[in-house]
Amino acid sequence: MKKVLVVGCGAIGSLFAAHLAHGGEVEVYAFDVSQLHVDAINRDGLRLSGAADLNVRIAKANTNPAELPVCDYGVVATKAIHTASAIRAAARCFDNNSAVCSVQNGVGNEEIIAEHVKYVIRGTTFPAGHVIEPGHVGFDIQGDTWIGPFEPTNTPIDRVEELAGYMTRGGMNTMAMPDARGAQWTKLIFNAATNPVGALTRLHHGAATRYAPTGELFEALIQEGEAVAKAMGVKLHGDPRHLVAKGANAPGKHKASMLQDALASRTTEVDFMNGAIVKWGEKYGVPTPLNRAMWALMKGLEHGWGEP
């Protein structure tokens, strides 16, 4: 039986770990920095509630990757700001035959992972959740996942297809694609439009969508992102506006991940979202003044938490 290591078993990582274990085709391991979360998973199992209700056992969760085995696949689900430290610590769990997939927000994570792993898989996922308590994650929004080879690493497509199969049969519908950039940029544009606005206004996703001034700002930010993707030659996999509508119509009052971070005074992923759009816009000569403004305001908000 092949082994899969989930690197970062927070909300999104727990969704993948639980469903992969539920599928029963692979041994699932988890590396997470929260000792309370790890202890709860090992003691009581990993529980999901909401869009799916599961309570599963995984092979082992640990805060020390040195105590975990070499795995055939990895799924990196940390915040983008933690990618470098997480993959550096977990690299000993992979060898030259392992393939590691990012299902993180933003762009730029695959390049970091590739510094430590031979085969890298580009991915983007649309489900959302939040940690209720150690060992228990609320599954807020269902959605699909798209994965494909990270081009510079020449990852064989059959490795992508095998991992997608495990995920899908476990209950996380995942499509293997020869080129996953379009799906990744569709979510990037959606995230860059909605996350900072929610974080700065403290509005949950539905409220920010339906309030005319912020809803119009979503649209203007989306248009900037679309212009950058077009200049790059990236064909989007769907319309980011449909994701905005889906999030707005989700049950409850879903808070975007950046709003959750802001409420907890945690460093956000804005560098990998709006910052990335600004960076690629500069490279391709596309103006992105609104994304730059969102980036600057979020960096200023973060700066304020440190008693400047």
Secondary structure as a PSIPRED ss2 file (coil, helix, strand):
# PSIPRED VFORMAT (PSIPRED V4.0)

   1 M C   1.000  0.000  0.000
   2 K C   1.000  0.000  0.000
   3 K E   0.000  0.000  1.000
   4 V E   0.000  0.000  1.000
   5 L E   0.000  0.000  1.000
   6 V E   0.000  0.000  1.000
   7 V E   0.000  0.000  1.000
   8 G C   1.000  0.000  0.000
   9 C C   1.000  0.000  0.000
  10 G C   1.000  0.000  0.000
  11 A H   0.000  1.000  0.000
  12 I H   0.000  1.000  0.000
  13 G H   0.000  1.000  0.000
  14 S H   0.000  1.000  0.000
  15 L H   0.000  1.000  0.000
  16 F H   0.000  1.000  0.000
  17 A H   0.000  1.000  0.000
  18 A H   0.000  1.000  0.000
  19 H H   0.000  1.000  0.000
  20 L H   0.000  1.000  0.000
  21 A H   0.000  1.000  0.000
  22 H H   0.000  1.000  0.000
  23 G H   0.000  1.000  0.000
  24 G C   1.000  0.000  0.000
  25 E C   1.000  0.000  0.000
  26 V C   1.000  0.000  0.000
  27 E E   0.000  0.000  1.000
  28 V E   0.000  0.000  1.000
  29 Y E   0.000  0.000  1.000
  30 A E   0.000  0.000  1.000
  31 F E   0.000  0.000  1.000
  32 D C   1.000  0.000  0.000
  33 V C   1.000  0.000  0.000
  34 S C   1.000  0.000  0.000
  35 Q H   0.000  1.000  0.000
  36 L H   0.000  1.000  0.000
  37 H H   0.000  1.000  0.000
  38 V H   0.000  1.000  0.000
  39 D H   0.000  1.000  0.000
  40 A H   0.000  1.000  0.000
  41 I H   0.000  1.000  0.000
  42 N H   0.000  1.000  0.000
  43 R H   0.000  1.000  0.000
  44 D H   0.000  1.000  0.000
  45 G C   1.000  0.000  0.000
  46 L E   0.000  0.000  1.000
  47 R E   0.000  0.000  1.000
  48 L E   0.000  0.000  1.000
  49 S E   0.000  0.000  1.000
  50 G E   0.000  0.000  1.000
  51 A C   1.000  0.000  0.000
  52 A C   1.000  0.000  0.000
  53 D C   1.000  0.000  0.000
  54 L E   0.000  0.000  1.000
  55 N E   0.000  0.000  1.000
  56 V E   0.000  0.000  1.000
  57 R C   1.000  0.000  0.000
  58 I C   1.000  0.000  0.000
  59 A C   1.000  0.000  0.000
  60 K E   0.000  0.000  1.000
  61 A E   0.000  0.000  1.000
  62 N E   0.000  0.000  1.000
  63 T C   1.000  0.000  0.000
  64 N C   1.000  0.000  0.000
  65 P H   0.000  1.000  0.000
  66 A H   0.000  1.000  0.000
  67 E H   0.000  1.000  0.000
  68 L C   1.000  0.000  0.000
  69 P C   1.000  0.000  0.000
  70 V C   1.000  0.000  0.000
  71 C C   1.000  0.000  0.000
  72 D C   1.000  0.000  0.000
  73 Y E   0.000  0.000  1.000
  74 G E   0.000  0.000  1.000
  75 V E   0.000  0.000  1.000
  76 V E   0.000  0.000  1.000
  77 A C   1.000  0.000  0.000
  78 T C   1.000  0.000  0.000
  79 K C   1.000  0.000  0.000
  80 A H   0.000  1.000  0.000
  81 I H   0.000  1.000  0.000
  82 H H   0.000  1.000  0.000
  83 T H   0.000  1.000  0.000
  84 A H   0.000  1.000  0.000
  85 S H   0.000  1.000  0.000
  86 A H   0.000  1.000  0.000
  87 I H   0.000  1.000  0.000
  88 R H   0.000  1.000  0.000
  89 A H   0.000  1.000  0.000
  90 A H   0.000  1.000  0.000
  91 A H   0.000  1.000  0.000
  92 R H   0.000  1.000  0.000
  93 C H   0.000  1.000  0.000
  94 F C   1.000  0.000  0.000
  95 D C   1.000  0.000  0.000
  96 N C   1.000  0.000  0.000
  97 N C   1.000  0.000  0.000
  98 S C   1.000  0.000  0.000
  99 A E   0.000  0.000  1.000
 100 V E   0.000  0.000  1.000
 101 C E   0.000  0.000  1.000
 102 S E   0.000  0.000  1.000
 103 V C   1.000  0.000  0.000
 104 Q C   1.000  0.000  0.000
 105 N C   1.000  0.000  0.000
 106 G C   1.000  0.000  0.000
 107 V C   1.000  0.000  0.000
 108 G C   1.000  0.000  0.000
 109 N H   0.000  1.000  0.000
 110 E H   0.000  1.000  0.000
 111 E H   0.000  1.000  0.000
 112 I H   0.000  1.000  0.000
 113 I H   0.000  1.000  0.000
 114 A C   1.000  0.000  0.000
 115 E C   1.000  0.000  0.000
 116 H C   1.000  0.000  0.000
 117 V C   1.000  0.000  0.000
 118 K C   1.000  0.000  0.000
 119 Y E   0.000  0.000  1.000
 120 V E   0.000  0.000  1.000
 121 I E   0.000  0.000  1.000
 122 R E   0.000  0.000  1.000
 123 G E   0.000  0.000  1.000
 124 T E   0.000  0.000  1.000
 125 T E   0.000  0.000  1.000
 126 F C   1.000  0.000  0.000
 127 P C   1.000  0.000  0.000
 128 A E   0.000  0.000  1.000
 129 G E   0.000  0.000  1.000
 130 H E   0.000  0.000  1.000
 131 V E   0.000  0.000  1.000
 132 I E   0.000  0.000  1.000
 133 E E   0.000  0.000  1.000
 134 P C   1.000  0.000  0.000
 135 G C   1.000  0.000  0.000
 136 H E   0.000  0.000  1.000
 137 V E   0.000  0.000  1.000
 138 G E   0.000  0.000  1.000
 139 F E   0.000  0.000  1.000
 140 D E   0.000  0.000  1.000
 141 I E   0.000  0.000  1.000
 142 Q C   1.000  0.000  0.000
 143 G C   1.000  0.000  0.000
 144 D C   1.000  0.000  0.000
 145 T E   0.000  0.000  1.000
 146 W E   0.000  0.000  1.000
 147 I E   0.000  0.000  1.000
 148 G E   0.000  0.000  1.000
 149 P E   0.000  0.000  1.000
 150 F C   1.000  0.000  0.000
 151 E H   0.000  1.000  0.000
 152 P H   0.000  1.000  0.000
 153 T H   0.000  1.000  0.000
 154 N C   1.000  0.000  0.000
 155 T C   1.000  0.000  0.000
 156 P C   1.000  0.000  0.000
 157 I H   0.000  1.000  0.000
 158 D H   0.000  1.000  0.000
 159 R H   0.000  1.000  0.000
 160 V H   0.000  1.000  0.000
 161 E H   0.000  1.000  0.000
 162 E H   0.000  1.000  0.000
 163 L H   0.000  1.000  0.000
 164 A H   0.000  1.000  0.000
 165 G H   0.000  1.000  0.000
 166 Y H   0.000  1.000  0.000
 167 M H   0.000  1.000  0.000
 168 T H   0.000  1.000  0.000
 169 R H   0.000  1.000  0.000
 170 G H   0.000  1.000  0.000
 171 G C   1.000  0.000  0.000
 172 M C   1.000  0.000  0.000
 173 N C   1.000  0.000  0.000
 174 T E   0.000  0.000  1.000
 175 M E   0.000  0.000  1.000
 176 A E   0.000  0.000  1.000
 177 M C   1.000  0.000  0.000
 178 P C   1.000  0.000  0.000
 179 D C   1.000  0.000  0.000
 180 A C   1.000  0.000  0.000
 181 R H   0.000  1.000  0.000
 182 G H   0.000  1.000  0.000
 183 A H   0.000  1.000  0.000
 184 Q H   0.000  1.000  0.000
 185 W H   0.000  1.000  0.000
 186 T H   0.000  1.000  0.000
 187 K H   0.000  1.000  0.000
 188 L H   0.000  1.000  0.000
 189 I H   0.000  1.000  0.000
 190 F H   0.000  1.000  0.000
 191 N H   0.000  1.000  0.000
 192 A H   0.000  1.000  0.000
 193 A H   0.000  1.000  0.000
 194 T H   0.000  1.000  0.000
 195 N H   0.000  1.000  0.000
 196 P H   0.000  1.000  0.000
 197 V H   0.000  1.000  0.000
 198 G H   0.000  1.000  0.000
 199 A H   0.000  1.000  0.000
 200 L H   0.000  1.000  0.000
 201 T H   0.000  1.000  0.000
 202 R C   1.000  0.000  0.000
 203 L C   1.000  0.000  0.000
 204 H C   1.000  0.000  0.000
 205 H H   0.000  1.000  0.000
 206 G H   0.000  1.000  0.000
 207 A H   0.000  1.000  0.000
 208 A H   0.000  1.000  0.000
 209 T H   0.000  1.000  0.000
 210 R H   0.000  1.000  0.000
 211 Y C   1.000  0.000  0.000
 212 A H   0.000  1.000  0.000
 213 P H   0.000  1.000  0.000
 214 T H   0.000  1.000  0.000
 215 G H   0.000  1.000  0.000
 216 E H   0.000  1.000  0.000
 217 L H   0.000  1.000  0.000
 218 F H   0.000  1.000  0.000
 219 E H   0.000  1.000  0.000
 220 A H   0.000  1.000  0.000
 221 L H   0.000  1.000  0.000
 222 I H   0.000  1.000  0.000
 223 Q H   0.000  1.000  0.000
 224 E H   0.000  1.000  0.000
 225 G H   0.000  1.000  0.000
 226 E H   0.000  1.000  0.000
 227 A H   0.000  1.000  0.000
 228 V H   0.000  1.000  0.000
 229 A H   0.000  1.000  0.000
 230 K H   0.000  1.000  0.000
 231 A H   0.000  1.000  0.000
 232 M H   0.000  1.000  0.000
 233 G C   1.000  0.000  0.000
 234 V C   1.000  0.000  0.000
 235 K C   1.000  0.000  0.000
 236 L C   1.000  0.000  0.000
 237 H C   1.000  0.000  0.000
 238 G C   1.000  0.000  0.000
 239 D C   1.000  0.000  0.000
 240 P H   0.000  1.000  0.000
 241 R H   0.000  1.000  0.000
 242 H H   0.000  1.000  0.000
 243 L H   0.000  1.000  0.000
 244 V H   0.000  1.000  0.000
 245 A H   0.000  1.000  0.000
 246 K H   0.000  1.000  0.000
 247 G H   0.000  1.000  0.000
 248 A H   0.000  1.000  0.000
 249 N C   1.000  0.000  0.000
 250 A C   1.000  0.000  0.000
 251 P C   1.000  0.000  0.000
 252 G C   1.000  0.000  0.000
 253 K C   1.000  0.000  0.000
 254 H C   1.000  0.000  0.000
 255 K C   1.000  0.000  0.000
 256 A C   1.000  0.000  0.000
 257 S H   0.000  1.000  0.000
 258 M H   0.000  1.000  0.000
 259 L H   0.000  1.000  0.000
 260 Q H   0.000  1.000  0.000
 261 D H   0.000  1.000  0.000
 262 A H   0.000  1.000  0.000
 263 L H   0.000  1.000  0.000
 264 A C   1.000  0.000  0.000
 265 S C   1.000  0.000  0.000
 266 R C   1.000  0.000  0.000
 267 T C   1.000  0.000  0.000
 268 T C   1.000  0.000  0.000
 269 E C   1.000  0.000  0.000
 270 V H   0.000  1.000  0.000
 271 D H   0.000  1.000  0.000
 272 F H   0.000  1.000  0.000
 273 M C   1.000  0.000  0.000
 274 N H   0.000  1.000  0.000
 275 G H   0.000  1.000  0.000
 276 A H   0.000  1.000  0.000
 277 I H   0.000  1.000  0.000
 278 V H   0.000  1.000  0.000
 279 K H   0.000  1.000  0.000
 280 W H   0.000  1.000  0.000
 281 G H   0.000  1.000  0.000
 282 E H   0.000  1.000  0.000
 283 K H   0.000  1.000  0.000
 284 Y H   0.000  1.000  0.000
 285 G C   1.000  0.000  0.000
 286 V C   1.000  0.000  0.000
 287 P C   1.000  0.000  0.000
 288 T C   1.000  0.000  0.000
 289 P H   0.000  1.000  0.000
 290 L H   0.000  1.000  0.000
 291 N H   0.000  1.000  0.000
 292 R H   0.000  1.000  0.000
 293 A H   0.000  1.000  0.000
 294 M H   0.000  1.000  0.000
 295 W H   0.000  1.000  0.000
 296 A H   0.000  1.000  0.000
 297 L H   0.000  1.000  0.000
 298 M H   0.000  1.000  0.000
 299 K H   0.000  1.000  0.000
 300 G H   0.000  1.000  0.000
 301 L H   0.000  1.000  0.000
 302 E H   0.000  1.000  0.000
 303 H H   0.000  1.000  0.000
 304 G H   0.000  1.000  0.000
 305 W C   1.000  0.000  0.000
 306 G C   1.000  0.000  0.000
 307 E C   1.000  0.000  0.000
 308 P C   1.000  0.000  0.000
